[in-house]
């Protein structure tokens, strides 16, 4: 089975083109096996590229733990790059400096504008659509539309102070959060500084908190100015990743709603920078680099 490894700002995925072949029988298991950084190829997840009856291609995303995701901003940009650079026929070939594609993902079709240099896609801008603020659509049981700047208790009533301290050394028992959906659930935490205690400690606790019935991605955000933030992310099903496109959008939206940022914000992450724009409560636009790392073959007996 042929695969291509690509990344957007360090958020890396393994891409398998199934536009002319049958998809793997168990893509969740395949994602777990291939994504393992010790015994597999290593990635934040697996993305299948399907043919689409209503767009240039359809994207199906699986996290590193095998669970399926509804949206991936960095993955979308990479799929657009792949479709242009690996066309099925001459009709799919774009030779102009900029081109716009439509990629189907989850229950929506997303527009992606790409910038080409010598027929290679080097950057892409995604219309991520509008954020979802209704708790039922996120989903979360937190109150508010959106749930904004809320005190969330981390220790359950059944857990004593001593038990919490021994199980989660150094972690607070409560944290202020905001939540919304960008096609997948997000929980945003604003911090004075970004530490491993926040990301590696609070990340998995918040991901699996009872207020998020389908789990959640968690963004830890430090303000630098009204147009620039630092962010680290704990992704649902993948752990800490070097970047997250939908997470960057969620963080900027929460910051704008709290009147801490302007409409266009540079999001700095360990893997690279992304630009997020949210103007006049309309659609959210995400811009950033896309890079192909290498191609390879996965043994067919492990692809089933």
Secondary structure, 3 states (H helix, E strand, C coil): CEEEEEEECCEEEEEEECCCCCCCCCHHHHHHHHHCCCCCCCCCEEEEEECCCCCCEEEEEEECCCCEECCCHHHHHHHHHHHHHCCCCHHHCCCCCEEEEEEEECCEEEEEEEEEECCEEEEEEEEEECCECCHHHHCCCCCCCCCCCEEEECCCCCCCHHHHHHHCCCCCCEEEEEEEECCCEEEEEECCCCCHHHHHHHHHHHHCCCCCCCCCEEEEEEEEECCEEEEEEEECCCEEECCCHHHHHHHHHHHHHCCCCCCEEEEEECCEEEEEEECCCCCEEEEEECEEEEEEECCHHHCC
